[in-house]
Amino acid sequence: MKLLLAGIALILIVETNAQWYRFPVEAAQGAGDMWRAYDDMREANWKHSDKYFHARGNYDAAQRGAGGRWAAEVISDGREWIQGFMGRGAEDTEADQTANRWGREGNDPNHYRPPQLPSKYRR
């Protein structure tokens, strides 16, 4: 009887503590969203579109859930750290991070969308 009650209690605890088992899937999907935004940015090769693609990748990843949001933050921070280490200016890094946070917080990435960027790249 005690074993049965312990099993039921364990099941209830696990089920109420969020769905931890979804995190890795969301993280992988979020990383895919980040890659897709990066790939689109390179393909578009459009002047002043960098911040838009930063915001879009982070937005799409964060919409996946906690795992996607985590992946977006790790990838964005890592990318900016590497670029800062390679001598890129602090102002540009901070502008990129502002766009990253904008998207991760669920704000519309089109805020950063440059004029006449082909509709193919609309979120």
N, C-alpha and C positions, 0 to 999 in steps of 0.2 A: 504494500500500500504506500509506504514511504517513497519507494522508488517511482511509483506511478505519479505521486504528487510532485516529486522533484522533477520528473520529466515534463509534466504539464507546466510547472513554473518556469523551467528553462525555455520551453517553446514560447511562452508568453513574453519572457524577457527579450529573447532574440527578435521576435516579431515586432515588438514595440520600440526597439532601439534602431530605428531606421533600417533601411535595407542595405546593410553593409555589403552584401554580395553583388550589388549593382555597381558599386564604386569602380572596380577595375574595368568593367565594360564601358561605363561612362567616360573614364579616363582615356581609354583607347579610342573611342569615338571622338572625343574632344581633340585628341592629338591629330586625328584625321581631318577634323574641321580646320585646325590650325594649318596643317599641310596644304589643304585645298585653297585656303586664303593666300598662302605664300605662293603656291603654284599659279593662281590667278593673277597675283601681283606681277610675277615675272612674265607671264604671258601677255598681260595688258601693256606692260612697259609704258605706263601713262604718267606724265608729269604730275607731281603733287598728289599722287594717289596712295602713297605709303601709309599715311595715318588711317585712311579709310580701310585698307586691308588689315591693318592691325586691329582696328575696332571690330571689323566684321568677323575675323577669325576668333577673337576672344568672345564676342557675342554668341556666335554659333556654338562654340565649345561650352560656354557657361549654360546654355539652354539645355544641355544634356543632363545637368544635375551637378551634384557636389564633385563627382569624379572629373567631369568635363571642366568645371571651373578650376579645379586643382591643376589639371593638365595645362590649361591655358596660362595660369599664373607661373607655373614652373617653366614652361617653354618660353614665355615672354620675358621673364626675369633672366633666364639663362642666356637668351639671345642678346638682350641688352647688356648683360654683364660682359659677354664675349666681345661685343662691339666696342664697349667702353674700354676694355682691356687693350683692344687693338688701336686705340687712339681716337675713336670717334668722339665728337664734342658732347659735353654734358647737357647742353641745351637741347640738342636733337634727341638724346637718350630720354630726357625728361618728357619731351613732347610725345615721343613714341609711347612711353609708359602712361601718360595721360590718356592717350587714345586706347591703350590696352585696358586700363581701368574702366573707361567709359563703356566699352563693349561688354566687359565682364559684369558690370553692374546692371546690365540689361537695357542700357540706353541705345537709341537708334543709331547704328553705324553710319547711316546716310548723312548724319551731321557732318561727317568728314569727307563725304563724297565730292570729288572734283567735278566741275562742269564738263559736260560732254563725254564723260567716261561711258563707254558703250554699255547698253542695258544688259548685255550678257553677264556683266559683273555685278548686277544689282542683287542684293540679298533678298 
